Amino acid sequence: MTGKPVISDGEHQAGPEPGAGDEGATPPPDQSRARWPLIFGVALGVIAVDQLSKAWAVHNLTFRTIDVAWTLRLRLTLNHGSAFSLAPGRGAVISILALVIVAVLLRSGRYATRVPHAIDSGLVLGGAVGNLADRGFREGPGFLGGGVVDFIDFQWWPVFNLADSAIVIGAILLFLLSWQDDEPPGDRKPA
């Protein structure tokens, strides 16, 4: 065996032996590596902005509502149920499901090799952890039963927060990226 890479039909690829004369050469960037710093950076950014906005809402909206524009207003609510205030009193169950989602995102993060995938994963992860922090550290009934601070109210849509927005945007973009990944290579536009 010559030590040269083998092409699919069993022939050896022409060119220098591996390692011959490549001392000091910079290897090409590894496109197959997970982008953990980007995932965690985006997640931490979402958590920080979410928690700061919730602290602002609790401090400023406890006794008043702010009308912003059209039907948009800022109004404080505490959600002890699931998204859109469904399943009231099921905060612990929702929290356990959110913990499972966080675990799945952390496990699947190794497949986030492209920047958009890493950003989208970070958005969902940060949003989930932001809402979990409310359930774990805010007052509420039982284990992980704290109320999630919601304050963005369009009056025709359930009241939500920035973590909810990050989850929805990240999930939609992840879906669109997975749909793009399913396209045949000849149909895909270069990134």
C-alpha positions in Angstrom: 0.0 0.0 0.0 1.4 3.4 -0.9 -0.2 5.4 1.9 -2.1 7.6 -0.6 -5.8 8.2 -0.2 -8.0 5.7 -2.0 -10.6 6.9 -4.5 -14.0 5.2 -4.4 -13.1 2.8 -7.3 -10.0 1.5 -5.5 -7.4 3.6 -7.3 -4.9 5.7 -5.3 -5.2 9.4 -5.6 -2.2 11.1 -7.3 -0.2 13.6 -5.3 2.3 13.7 -2.6 2.3 11.3 0.3 0.3 12.4 3.3 2.6 14.3 5.7 5.3 14.9 3.0 6.3 18.5 2.9 3.3 19.8 4.8 5.2 20.7 8.0 4.0 24.1 9.2 1.0 24.1 6.7 -2.2 25.2 8.3 -4.9 22.5 8.0 -8.2 23.7 6.4 -10.8 24.7 8.9 -12.8 21.8 10.1 -16.4 22.4 8.9 -17.6 19.4 10.8 -16.9 20.7 14.3 -19.8 21.9 16.4 -19.8 25.6 17.1 -20.3 25.4 20.9 -18.9 28.9 21.7 -21.4 30.4 19.3 -24.3 28.3 20.6 -23.5 29.2 24.2 -22.8 32.8 23.4 -26.2 33.3 21.7 -27.9 31.4 24.5 -26.2 33.5 27.2 -27.1 36.7 25.3 -30.8 35.6 25.1 -30.9 34.7 28.8 -29.3 38.0 29.8 -31.6 40.2 27.6 -34.7 38.1 28.7 -33.9 38.3 32.4 -33.1 42.0 32.3 -36.4 42.7 30.4 -38.3 40.7 32.9 -36.7 42.5 35.8 -37.7 45.8 34.1 -41.2 44.6 33.6 -41.6 43.5 37.2 -40.2 46.8 38.5 -42.2 49.1 36.1 -45.4 47.3 35.1 -46.6 45.9 38.5 -49.1 48.8 38.9 -49.5 50.1 35.4 -49.8 49.3 31.7 -47.9 51.1 29.0 -49.6 51.6 25.6 -46.9 51.6 22.9 -48.5 51.7 19.5 -51.7 50.4 17.8 -52.7 47.4 19.9 -49.3 46.8 21.4 -49.0 47.4 25.1 -46.7 46.3 27.9 -48.7 44.6 30.7 -47.3 42.4 33.4 -48.7 38.8 33.8 -47.3 35.8 35.5 -47.9 32.5 33.6 -48.1 29.4 35.8 -49.2 27.2 32.9 -47.8 26.4 29.5 -47.2 28.6 26.6 -50.1 31.0 25.9 -51.3 30.5 29.5 -52.7 27.1 28.6 -52.8 24.2 31.2 -52.8 26.4 34.3 -51.1 24.9 37.4 -49.0 22.5 35.2 -45.8 24.5 35.6 -43.8 21.6 37.0 -44.8 19.3 34.1 -44.0 22.1 31.5 -40.7 22.7 33.3 -39.7 19.0 33.1 -40.6 19.0 29.4 -38.4 22.1 29.0 -35.5 20.4 30.7 -35.9 17.5 28.3 -35.8 20.0 25.4 -32.7 21.7 26.8 -31.0 18.2 27.1 -31.9 17.3 23.5 -30.6 20.7 22.3 -27.3 20.2 24.2 -27.0 16.7 22.8 -27.8 17.7 19.2 -25.6 20.8 19.4 -22.7 18.7 18.1 -24.5 18.7 14.8 -24.6 22.5 14.6 -21.7 22.8 12.3 -22.9 25.8 10.4 -23.2 29.3 11.8 -27.0 29.7 11.2 -27.7 26.3 12.8 -25.6 27.3 15.8 -27.4 30.7 16.2 -30.8 29.1 15.9 -29.9 26.4 18.4 -28.6 29.1 20.8 -31.9 31.1 20.4 -34.0 28.1 21.4 -31.7 27.0 24.2 -31.5 30.6 25.7 -35.2 31.0 25.5 -35.9 27.7 27.2 -33.4 28.4 30.0 -34.7 31.9 30.4 -38.3 30.7 31.1 -37.0 27.8 33.2 -35.2 30.3 35.4 -38.5 32.0 36.1 -40.1 28.7 37.0 -37.3 27.7 39.3 -36.7 31.0 41.0 -39.9 33.0 41.1 -42.7 32.4 43.6 -45.2 29.8 42.7 -46.9 26.6 43.8 -44.7 23.5 44.2 -41.6 22.4 42.5 -40.7 24.5 39.4 -44.1 26.1 39.7 -42.9 29.7 39.6 -44.7 32.1 37.3 -43.0 33.0 34.0 -43.0 36.8 33.5 -44.9 37.8 30.4 -45.4 41.4 29.4 -45.7 41.9 25.6 -49.4 42.2 24.9 -50.8 42.7 21.4 -54.3 42.2 22.9 -55.2 39.9 20.0 -52.4 37.4 20.8 -51.5 35.7 24.1 -49.1 37.8 26.3 -45.5 36.7 25.9 -41.8 37.6 26.6 -38.5 37.8 24.8 -37.6 34.2 25.7 -40.8 33.0 24.0 -39.8 35.1 21.0 -36.4 33.6 20.9 -37.8 30.0 21.1 -40.3 30.6 18.3 -37.9 32.4 16.0 -35.1 29.8 16.6 -37.5 26.9 16.1 -38.8 28.3 12.8 -35.3 28.9 11.5 -34.2 25.4 12.6 -37.1 23.9 10.7 -36.3 26.0 7.6 -32.6 25.0 7.8 -33.5 21.3 8.2 -35.8 21.7 5.2 -32.9 23.3 3.2 -30.7 20.4 4.3 -33.1 17.9 2.8 -32.8 19.5 -0.7 -30.8 17.6 -3.2 -27.2 19.0 -3.5 -27.7 20.2 -7.0 -30.7 22.3 -5.9 -29.0 23.9 -3.0 -27.6 27.5 -3.3 -24.1 27.9 -1.8 -24.0 29.6 1.6 
